[in-house]
Amino acid sequence: MGAEKPLVWLHGEVKTPPLSRQARIETGVLLRRLQRGESLGLPHSRPMPDVGRRCHELRVNDASATWRIIYRIDNDAIVIAEVFSKKTTRTPSTVVETCGRRLRAYDVASGSREA
């Protein structure tokens, strides 16, 4: 297996608080698995084609909140577009639109043709 992909944080962070220590650790383990090239499926991750190609939503349940991390798997990195507490069954359209904008801006700034 090749080198681990770095995490590129466009927005958001994973820290305690607001996440519990247990949720922060679970998030770290899931992100590390992604960095190592593992493909995650439900219940941990689901595709988010509305955001863009290769975009997914990492799902972490916490004692008082349900956390979501919108990420994209690029050839050279795992790109984090947003971290938020999800309160409804649908991802808010503002989150989808904002993540799409951030990823497009990242592609332009990095000279990437990923999206």
C-alpha positions as CSV (number, residue, x, y, z in Angstrom):
1,M,0.0,0.0,0.0
2,G,1.2,3.5,-0.8
3,A,1.7,6.5,1.4
4,E,-1.2,7.9,3.4
5,K,-3.1,10.7,1.8
6,P,-2.9,14.0,3.8
7,L,-6.0,15.7,5.1
8,V,-6.7,19.1,3.5
9,W,-9.1,21.1,5.7
10,L,-11.0,23.8,3.8
11,H,-13.4,24.4,6.7
12,G,-14.3,23.1,10.1
13,E,-12.3,21.3,12.7
14,V,-12.7,18.2,15.0
15,K,-12.1,19.1,18.6
16,T,-13.4,18.6,22.1
17,P,-15.7,20.4,22.7
18,P,-18.0,20.6,20.8
19,L,-17.5,16.9,20.0
20,S,-17.2,14.5,22.9
21,R,-13.8,12.9,23.4
22,Q,-15.3,9.6,22.2
23,A,-16.8,11.2,19.0
24,R,-13.5,13.0,18.3
25,I,-11.5,9.7,18.6
26,E,-14.0,7.9,16.4
27,T,-13.7,10.6,13.8
28,G,-9.9,10.4,13.9
29,V,-10.0,6.6,13.4
30,L,-12.4,7.0,10.4
31,L,-10.3,9.7,8.8
32,R,-7.2,7.7,9.3
33,R,-8.8,4.7,7.5
34,L,-9.7,7.0,4.6
35,Q,-6.1,8.3,4.5
36,R,-4.9,4.7,4.2
37,G,-7.1,4.2,1.2
38,E,-10.0,2.2,2.8
39,S,-13.4,2.6,1.2
40,L,-16.0,3.3,3.9
41,G,-19.6,2.5,3.5
42,L,-22.7,2.7,5.7
43,P,-23.1,3.3,8.6
44,H,-19.9,5.4,8.6
45,S,-20.0,7.1,5.3
46,R,-22.4,7.6,2.4
47,P,-21.9,9.2,-1.1
48,M,-22.9,12.8,-1.6
49,P,-23.3,13.2,-5.4
50,D,-25.2,16.5,-4.8
51,V,-22.0,18.0,-3.6
52,G,-19.8,16.6,-6.3
53,R,-18.0,13.6,-7.7
54,R,-16.1,11.5,-5.1
55,C,-17.8,13.5,-2.3
56,H,-19.1,11.7,0.8
57,E,-20.6,12.4,4.2
58,L,-18.8,10.9,7.2
59,R,-21.3,10.1,10.0
60,V,-20.4,10.2,13.7
61,N,-23.0,9.9,16.3
62,D,-22.3,11.7,19.6
63,A,-24.2,11.8,22.9
64,S,-25.8,15.1,22.2
65,A,-25.4,15.6,18.4
66,T,-25.0,13.8,15.1
67,W,-21.8,15.1,13.4
68,R,-21.2,15.1,9.7
69,I,-18.0,15.7,7.8
70,I,-18.3,16.4,4.1
71,Y,-15.2,15.2,2.3
72,R,-13.9,14.4,-1.2
73,I,-11.4,11.6,-2.1
74,D,-8.8,13.1,-4.4
75,N,-5.9,11.2,-5.9
76,D,-3.5,13.0,-3.6
77,A,-5.5,14.0,-0.5
78,I,-8.7,13.7,1.5
79,V,-10.3,17.2,1.2
80,I,-12.6,18.2,4.1
81,A,-15.2,20.8,3.0
82,E,-17.3,21.0,6.1
83,V,-17.9,19.8,9.7
84,F,-21.3,20.3,11.1
85,S,-24.0,19.0,13.5
86,K,-26.9,17.6,11.6
87,K,-30.3,18.1,13.0
88,T,-32.5,16.8,10.2
89,T,-32.6,13.8,7.9
90,R,-31.7,15.9,4.9
91,T,-28.4,17.7,4.5
92,P,-29.3,21.5,4.3
93,S,-29.0,22.8,0.8
94,T,-26.9,25.7,2.1
95,V,-24.3,23.1,3.2
96,V,-24.4,21.3,-0.1
97,E,-23.9,24.6,-2.0
98,T,-21.2,25.9,0.3
99,C,-19.2,22.7,0.1
100,G,-19.5,22.7,-3.7
101,R,-18.2,26.3,-3.8
102,R,-15.3,25.5,-1.4
103,L,-14.2,22.5,-3.5
104,R,-14.4,24.4,-6.8
105,A,-12.3,27.2,-5.2
106,Y,-9.8,24.7,-3.9
107,D,-9.5,23.1,-7.4
108,V,-8.9,26.6,-8.9
109,A,-6.3,27.6,-6.3
110,S,-4.5,24.3,-6.5
111,G,-4.6,24.1,-10.3
112,S,-6.4,20.8,-9.9
113,R,-8.9,19.3,-12.4
114,E,-10.3,17.0,-9.7
115,A,-13.9,18.2,-9.6
